Amino acid sequence: MKKKIRRVLVPLFFHMNDQSESVAKASGEALLTCADLLKRKELKQLARTKQTRRIGEALLVQDRRRMEEYLHHSLPYLKDAQATLRVEAIRFIGLAARHLRDRNEEELQDMCRALQPLVNDAEPSVRSLATQTLLILAPLQPTSGWSLRRLCWIQWVKGKWQTLEKSGLPGELPGTPTSQKPMAAQHALTQGVLVPKP
């Protein structure tokens, strides 16, 4: 029974941010009941006080053995029709990535691939958070050799740069010579200065 309960923790957590108030409320109550049945006091307290930002962290920290399972449960939510659920999934994946960085390069690569389409999402909050999360997963500072993080970063920058070229460069840094525009745009993206046109 505990195995079945653990399978619904991530979906219940995400649906606490559902656009429908009744679904969000029911999900919170169900998560509270699950935490009680699993005897997880911290999770129960967080669900009771509706601290959704901390619930994701608690799930990952208290149950590290199931982190990859939780990540797989979160992936379908990246394609959900509700932007609030896509945002929650991105946030959760970003949290999980902090714990996976040194353990599982393949899982990190899968997360990058899953997040990349969201950089062009119709919802600005989803686009922004996906971009920020990818920047965290693939640091700007190149490492020696061709690490997975660097390859992920290069692939993402190429896609983002093509998008920016197609839409023009809003927020382009004034006085930037043409030869330095890619570098300036890359810097502006990381600083939150350059925002693509909707």
Protein Blocks (a to p, Z undefined) as FASTA:
>chain_A
ZZmmmmmmmmmmmmmmgfblklmmmmmmmmmmmmmmnopaklmmmmmnopaklmmmmmmm
mmmmlmmmmmmmmmmmmmgfblklmmmmmmmmmmmmmmmmmmmmmlmmmmmmmmmmmmmg
fblklmmmmmmmmmmmmcfbdcehjdfklmmmmmmmmmmmmmmmmnopehiaehiafklm
mmmmmmmmmnomaccdZZ
